[in-house]
Amino acid sequence: MCRRYGVLWAYDYEGEGIKVSGPTKAYVRGKALEFHFCLRLTEPEAVARLPIDHFDGLNSFEDLPRDGRCVADYWF
């Protein structure tokens, strides 16, 4: 699923590292998988310095080394 969107993902627990306010659009697959889209309406400064973690979800299912890039390198 992740390869098809080509988006920046944020993973954490709602109310801890991630805070959502306002409406989202949701896509639900089955009973256990939900994707909520915020349409990138956050203020850029709030996420600009978050590091990008890469994950090989196709072959090894392992985290890949960080390359030093952050959200600002992809988004702005």
N, C-alpha and C positions, 0 to 999 in steps of 0.2 A: 504494500500500500504506500509506504513512504516514498518510494522511487517515483511514483506517478505524479506527485504534486509539485516537486521542484520548489519547495518553499523553505522558509526558515522555521524550524520547530522549536518550541520551548517546552521542556519536560520538567515537571515538579509537581508538588501537591498544591491544589488550590487552597489559598489561605495561608500558605507558608511562603515559598519563594515566588509564587505566581498569584497575582491579585487580579481578578476580572471584575470590571464594572461595565454596566451597559449590556445591551443585547449582543448575542452571538448567533451565527448561523451554525446549525449542527448537521452533521451527517452521521447516521448510526448504522453500523454494519453488524448484523446479528444482535445479540443481547449484551455482549461484553465490550464492544469497541465503539467509542464515540469520538468524533473529531469536532471540535468547536473552533470556528473561524472568527477572528476579531477583525479581519479585513485590514490589518496593519494600521489601526487607528490610534495606537499608542504614541505618546510624544517621543520623538527620536532620541532625546537625551536620556530617557529612562532605560533604554536598551542598548544604546550605542556601544558601550564598553563590555557587554557580555561576551565572554569567549565562546567561540564556535568549537564544539566537540564533534568529531567525525566518528561514525559507526559503520562498520562493514556488516550490513544486514543481509547481504546476499550470499557471501561465502563462509565467513568465519564467525559471524555474530560477536565480534570483539570490537572494543573501542580502538580507534586508531590514534596515533600520537597527535597532540595539538600542534598546529602549525603557526600559532601566534596571531591568527586573524580573529577579529571580533565582528559583531553584527554590523558595525559601521562599514567594514570593508566590503560587505555584500550588499547592503541595503541602500546606502547613501551615495 
